[in-house]
Amino acid sequence: EWKNKTVVTKFLLLGFGNGPELDSLLFLMFLSICIMTITGNALIIMLMVANRHLCTPMYFFLGNLACLEICYSSNILPRMLLSYLGGDRSISVNGCFTQYYFFSCLAAAECCLLAVMSYDRFLAVCKPLHYPSRMNHTLCLQLAATSWISGFLSNSILTFLISDLNFCGPNEIEHFFCDSFPVIKLSCSGTHMTGLVTSVMADVCSLPPFLLTFSSYLYIIITAMRIPSATGRKKAFSTCSSHLIVVILFYWSILTVYVLPHRDSQISPNKVFSIFYTILTPLVNPLIYSLRNKEVKEALQKE
């Protein structure tokens, strides 16, 4: 039956509303966010490379996270800026699937990378004597590579399933980027299996890293509370506080959108929650790590 209908060649990203004044305001706001995000994360990477005192596993993973955040922002924000600048909110079907593929892969990679960083902090606080031998250069490279590769491999099948759906109208996506549930909702073919696989993949990519991160910080808190001196406890918590803030902000938003039961009425609220892990988290990461980390602040002052 769908073959007798008009096949969709473009989608319309509705974003956050229409109107010349609103578009101008949103363009300036997201342009500022884009510039600050890329500049801040690029500065973190340059500091990791240029400063020998930051050549440690924790900052190696932080550099990977900063690189991931730049890719994240470059995948979503430029398309938003073009739509608000020229008023053209259309995106080709293939362009939409490409954007979703890189977004989903980077989101999965970030889940893994945050879990790796929590494991690194767990070894540093709970196993300090074994930390130098366990968290060696080879293991750091392997963990970082695993995070990136697993993220890009895990969502390949899901992207293929979504791209294999039939779209024959309507073509308006109730979101500011191409995400799975809003796109699947527009399909005129059977979507039960694709929706089920999407939910399963969201659980697989987010829950195990989340549980590993949660377990690591649970052990860190227990270990830190057993330290007799107040100075020692403060030092133990200070090494983890920045990462913990990022983890809470990221997982609070991403679990709300993808893991909690999905209903059609949740799409608009989910659009708001999506701002946190797609736009705000990449922006605040360099701010959190630079403002709350003594070594990073000292490196910035020297530079």
C-alpha positions in Angstrom: 0.0 0.0 0.0 2.8 2.4 0.8 4.2 2.1 -2.7 1.2 4.0 -4.0 2.1 7.0 -1.7 4.7 9.7 -2.1 8.1 8.5 -0.8 9.7 11.0 1.6 13.1 12.4 0.4 13.5 15.0 3.1 12.7 15.4 6.7 11.9 18.7 8.5 13.5 19.2 11.9 11.0 21.3 13.8 13.5 22.3 16.5 12.3 24.7 19.1 9.8 26.8 17.2 9.5 29.3 14.3 9.7 33.0 14.0 12.4 35.5 12.8 13.0 36.9 16.2 13.2 33.5 17.9 15.4 32.1 15.1 17.8 35.0 15.5 18.0 34.5 19.3 18.5 30.7 19.0 21.1 31.2 16.3 23.2 33.5 18.5 22.8 31.3 21.6 23.7 28.1 19.8 26.6 29.8 17.9 28.0 30.9 21.3 27.6 27.5 22.7 29.3 25.9 19.6 32.3 28.2 19.8 32.7 27.8 23.5 32.4 24.0 23.3 34.9 23.5 20.6 37.3 26.0 22.0 37.1 24.7 25.5 37.5 21.0 24.6 40.3 21.8 22.1 42.1 23.7 24.8 41.9 20.7 27.1 43.4 18.5 24.4 46.2 20.9 23.8 47.0 21.1 27.5 47.1 17.2 27.7 49.6 17.1 24.8 51.8 20.1 25.8 52.1 19.6 29.5 54.1 16.7 30.8 52.5 16.9 34.3 49.2 16.0 32.7 50.6 12.8 31.0 48.7 10.5 33.3 45.9 8.0 32.7 43.2 10.3 34.1 44.2 13.1 31.7 44.7 10.8 28.8 41.0 9.7 29.2 40.0 13.3 29.7 41.6 14.2 26.4 39.7 11.4 24.7 36.5 12.7 26.3 37.2 16.2 25.0 37.8 14.9 21.5 34.5 13.0 21.7 32.7 16.1 22.8 34.0 18.1 19.8 32.8 15.3 17.5 29.4 15.4 19.3 28.9 19.1 18.9 30.2 19.1 15.3 27.6 16.5 14.4 24.5 18.4 15.7 25.2 22.1 16.2 26.3 23.2 12.7 23.1 21.8 11.2 21.0 23.6 13.8 22.9 26.9 13.1 22.2 26.6 9.3 18.5 26.0 9.9 18.2 29.1 12.2 20.3 31.2 9.9 18.6 30.5 6.6 15.3 29.2 7.8 15.7 25.9 5.9 14.9 23.1 8.4 15.0 20.3 5.9 17.5 17.5 5.9 17.8 14.7 3.4 16.8 11.2 4.4 20.4 9.9 4.0 21.7 13.0 5.8 19.3 12.3 8.7 20.4 8.6 9.0 24.1 9.7 8.9 23.5 12.2 11.6 21.7 9.6 13.8 24.5 7.1 13.2 27.3 9.3 14.4 25.2 10.6 17.3 24.3 7.2 18.5 27.8 5.9 18.1 29.3 8.8 20.0 26.7 8.5 22.8 27.5 4.8 23.2 31.3 5.6 23.2 30.8 8.3 25.8 29.0 5.8 28.1 31.9 3.4 27.8 34.5 6.2 28.2 32.8 7.5 31.4 32.8 4.0 32.8 36.5 3.6 32.0 37.3 6.9 33.7 35.4 5.8 36.8 37.4 2.5 36.8 40.5 4.6 36.6 39.4 6.7 39.7 38.5 3.4 41.5 42.0 2.0 41.1 43.6 5.4 42.1 41.6 5.7 45.3 40.9 2.0 46.3 44.1 0.3 45.0 46.7 3.1 45.1 49.7 0.7 45.5 48.7 -1.3 42.4 47.5 1.7 40.3 50.8 2.4 38.5 51.3 -1.2 37.4 47.7 -1.9 36.5 46.8 1.3 34.7 49.8 1.2 32.4 50.2 2.9 29.0 49.1 -0.3 27.1 45.9 -0.7 29.1 45.0 2.9 28.7 45.3 2.6 24.9 43.2 -0.6 25.0 40.5 0.8 27.1 40.2 4.0 25.1 40.2 2.1 21.8 37.6 -0.3 23.1 35.3 2.6 24.1 35.5 4.2 20.6 35.3 0.9 18.6 32.4 -0.6 20.7 30.5 2.7 20.3 30.7 2.7 16.6 30.1 -1.0 16.1 27.1 -1.3 18.5 24.8 1.0 16.6 25.6 -0.1 13.0 22.8 -2.7 12.9 20.3 -0.3 14.5 21.0 2.4 12.0 20.6 -0.1 9.2 17.2 -1.2 10.6 16.0 2.4 10.8 17.2 3.3 7.4 15.4 0.2 6.0 12.1 1.6 7.1 9.6 3.1 4.6 8.7 6.8 4.9 5.8 8.1 2.9 4.6 11.0 5.0 4.4 13.0 7.2 8.0 14.1 7.3 8.2 16.5 10.3 10.5 15.3 13.1 9.5 16.7 16.5 13.1 17.2 17.5 16.2 19.4 16.8 18.2 16.5 15.4 17.6 13.1 13.9 17.0 10.8 16.9 15.6 7.2 16.8 12.1 7.4 18.3 11.0 10.6 16.6 12.2 9.2 13.2 10.7 5.7 13.7 7.4 7.3 14.6 7.2 8.8 11.0 7.6 5.4 9.3 4.6 4.0 7.4 5.9 0.4 7.6 5.9 -2.0 10.6 8.1 -0.5 13.4 7.5 -2.9 16.3 10.8 -4.8 15.7 12.8 -1.7 15.1 11.4 0.0 18.2 12.2 -3.1 20.2 15.7 -3.3 19.0 16.2 0.4 19.6 15.1 0.0 23.2 17.3 -3.1 23.7 20.3 -1.4 22.3 19.7 1.7 24.4 19.7 -0.5 27.5 22.8 -2.5 26.4 24.8 0.6 25.6 23.9 2.6 28.7 23.0 0.3 31.6 26.2 -1.8 31.9 28.5 1.2 31.8 26.2 3.0 34.2 26.2 0.1 36.7 30.0 -0.2 36.4 30.3 3.6 37.0 27.9 3.4 40.0 29.8 0.4 41.5 33.1 2.2 41.1 31.9 5.3 42.9 30.2 3.3 45.6 33.5 1.6 46.4 35.3 5.0 46.2 32.9 6.5 48.7 33.2 3.6 51.1 37.0 3.6 50.8 37.2 7.4 51.3 35.0 7.3 54.4 37.4 4.9 56.0 40.4 7.2 55.6 41.2 8.5 59.1 42.4 12.0 58.3 40.1 14.7 57.0 42.8 15.8 54.6 43.0 12.3 53.1 39.2 12.1 52.6 39.1 15.5 51.0 41.9 14.6 48.6 40.2 11.3 47.7 36.9 13.0 46.9 38.6 15.9 45.1 40.1 13.5 42.5 36.6 12.2 41.6 34.3 15.2 42.1 34.7 16.6 38.6 34.1 13.3 36.9 31.1 12.5 39.1 29.4 15.8 38.2 29.8 15.0 34.5 28.5 11.5 35.0 25.4 12.6 36.9 24.5 15.2 34.3 25.0 12.9 31.4 23.3 9.8 32.8 20.4 11.6 34.4 19.4 13.0 31.0 20.2 10.0 28.7 18.6 7.4 30.9 15.4 9.6 31.2 15.1 9.7 27.4 16.1 6.2 26.3 15.7 3.8 29.2 12.5 4.9 30.9 9.3 3.7 29.3 8.7 5.5 26.1 5.4 7.1 25.2 4.3 9.4 22.4 3.5 12.2 24.9 7.2 12.1 26.1 8.6 13.3 22.8 8.5 17.0 23.6 9.9 16.6 27.2 12.5 14.3 25.8 13.6 17.1 23.4 14.3 19.2 26.5 16.2 16.5 28.2 18.2 15.8 25.0 19.7 19.3 25.3 21.6 18.2 28.4 23.6 15.4 26.8 23.9 16.7 23.3 24.6 20.4 23.9 25.2 21.3 27.6 27.4 18.3 28.6 30.0 19.0 25.9 29.9 22.7 26.9 30.3 22.2 30.7 32.9 19.4 30.6 35.9 21.6 30.0 34.5 24.2 32.5 34.0 21.6 35.2 37.4 20.0 34.8 39.3 23.3 34.5 37.5 25.1 37.4 37.6 22.1 39.8 41.0 20.6 39.0 44.1 22.2 40.5 46.5 20.7 38.0 44.5 21.9 35.0 44.3 25.4 36.4 48.0 25.5 37.0 48.6 24.3 33.4 46.3 27.0 32.1 48.2 29.7 34.1 51.6 28.5 32.8 50.3 28.5 29.2 
